[in-house]
Amino acid sequence: MPTHAFTIRKLADAAGVGVEAVRYYQGRGLLPEPPRVAGGFREYSADDVQRLRFIKRAQELGFSLDDVAELLSLSAERDQVRVRELTRRRAAEIRERISRLDAMASALESLADCCACAPKSQSCPIIAALAADPAGGTARTSRAPSEGARCQAASPARRGGVLI
């Protein structure tokens, strides 16, 4: 085997992925599958290593594998406008996800704060909030009347679109 060729294991190691990932990407059409050579091995090239690294970096930046396929085809066409549009769309989706995660973190912090101020004799406000029916009712009816007065976060509410 020439020294510039890689087996699938060496390819995977060089790109920092697993062998199964290489096979998966081949199955998805993201990485070409070279023909077998003498001895039944496939020989991969340095270009294949670069392509795998591209796929991995794109995924780390939040691109889906469908996006990666589009980016790979756009790179062949050199369509910078579409690449830019795809990148901006992905950035907007990531910012939206960050916003949802921030709302979730705030809701959890509110529940934890409520739990800290709830008397030990009452049911756990966190469990009560999680057991609440998002349609407005509750799955449990054993709330003490004073629970809502002690901590507003104990009653099911929405903060930033997240049920708390």
CORZIFEN-V959761 format. One record per residue. N is the residue number from 1. PSI is psi as a letter, one per 20 degrees, with the letter a starting at -180 (NA if undefined). OMEGA is omega in whole degrees, 0 to 359 (NA if undefined). Layout:
n:N psi:PSI omega:OMEGA
n:N psi:PSI omega:OMEGA
//
This chain:
n:1 psi:p omega:179
n:2 psi:q omega:184
n:3 psi:i omega:181
n:4 psi:i omega:181
n:5 psi:q omega:180
n:6 psi:q omega:167
n:7 psi:r omega:180
n:8 psi:h omega:179
n:9 psi:g omega:180
n:10 psi:h omega:176
n:11 psi:g omega:181
n:12 psi:g omega:180
n:13 psi:g omega:181
n:14 psi:h omega:182
n:15 psi:i omega:180
n:16 psi:k omega:177
n:17 psi:r omega:177
n:18 psi:r omega:179
n:19 psi:h omega:180
n:20 psi:h omega:176
n:21 psi:g omega:178
n:22 psi:g omega:180
n:23 psi:h omega:179
n:24 psi:g omega:179
n:25 psi:h omega:176
n:26 psi:g omega:179
n:27 psi:h omega:179
n:28 psi:i omega:180
n:29 psi:j omega:180
n:30 psi:h omega:181
n:31 psi:p omega:180
n:32 psi:q omega:178
n:33 psi:o omega:183
n:34 psi:q omega:178
n:35 psi:q omega:178
n:36 psi:q omega:177
n:37 psi:a omega:179
n:38 psi:p omega:182
n:39 psi:i omega:177
n:40 psi:j omega:180
n:41 psi:q omega:170
n:42 psi:q omega:178
n:43 psi:p omega:178
n:44 psi:q omega:184
n:45 psi:r omega:175
n:46 psi:h omega:176
n:47 psi:h omega:178
n:48 psi:h omega:176
n:49 psi:g omega:180
n:50 psi:g omega:180
n:51 psi:g omega:177
n:52 psi:g omega:178
n:53 psi:h omega:176
n:54 psi:g omega:181
n:55 psi:g omega:182
n:56 psi:g omega:179
n:57 psi:g omega:180
n:58 psi:g omega:178
n:59 psi:g omega:179
n:60 psi:h omega:178
n:61 psi:j omega:175
n:62 psi:j omega:178
n:63 psi:p omega:174
n:64 psi:r omega:178
n:65 psi:h omega:174
n:66 psi:g omega:176
n:67 psi:g omega:181
n:68 psi:g omega:178
n:69 psi:g omega:179
n:70 psi:g omega:178
n:71 psi:g omega:179
n:72 psi:g omega:179
n:73 psi:h omega:179
n:74 psi:h omega:179
n:75 psi:h omega:177
n:76 psi:h omega:180
n:77 psi:i omega:183
n:78 psi:l omega:179
n:79 psi:n omega:184
n:80 psi:h omega:180
n:81 psi:g omega:180
n:82 psi:h omega:177
n:83 psi:g omega:179
n:84 psi:g omega:179
n:85 psi:g omega:179
n:86 psi:g omega:180
n:87 psi:g omega:179
n:88 psi:h omega:178
n:89 psi:g omega:179
n:90 psi:g omega:178
n:91 psi:g omega:178
n:92 psi:h omega:178
n:93 psi:h omega:178
n:94 psi:g omega:178
n:95 psi:h omega:177
n:96 psi:g omega:178
n:97 psi:g omega:177
n:98 psi:g omega:179
n:99 psi:g omega:178
n:100 psi:g omega:179
n:101 psi:h omega:178
n:102 psi:g omega:177
n:103 psi:h omega:178
n:104 psi:g omega:180
n:105 psi:g omega:178
n:106 psi:g omega:179
n:107 psi:g omega:179
n:108 psi:g omega:178
n:109 psi:g omega:178
n:110 psi:g omega:178
n:111 psi:g omega:179
n:112 psi:h omega:177
n:113 psi:g omega:179
n:114 psi:g omega:179
n:115 psi:h omega:182
n:116 psi:h omega:183
n:117 psi:i omega:181
n:118 psi:p omega:176
n:119 psi:q omega:181
n:120 psi:h omega:182
n:121 psi:i omega:180
n:122 psi:r omega:177
n:123 psi:q omega:181
n:124 psi:p omega:181
n:125 psi:h omega:179
n:126 psi:g omega:179
n:127 psi:g omega:179
n:128 psi:g omega:180
n:129 psi:h omega:180
n:130 psi:h omega:180
n:131 psi:i omega:183
n:132 psi:q omega:176
n:133 psi:o omega:182
n:134 psi:i omega:180
n:135 psi:i omega:177
n:136 psi:h omega:178
n:137 psi:a omega:176
n:138 psi:q omega:178
n:139 psi:i omega:180
n:140 psi:q omega:181
n:141 psi:j omega:186
n:142 psi:j omega:179
n:143 psi:p omega:175
n:144 psi:q omega:182
n:145 psi:h omega:183
n:146 psi:i omega:183
n:147 psi:g omega:180
n:148 psi:h omega:180
n:149 psi:h omega:182
n:150 psi:h omega:184
n:151 psi:o omega:183
n:152 psi:h omega:183
n:153 psi:i omega:181
n:154 psi:h omega:179
n:155 psi:q omega:181
n:156 psi:p omega:177
n:157 psi:r omega:177
n:158 psi:p omega:174
n:159 psi:o omega:181
n:160 psi:k omega:179
n:161 psi:j omega:183
n:162 psi:p omega:178
n:163 psi:p omega:175
n:164 psi:NA omega:NA
//
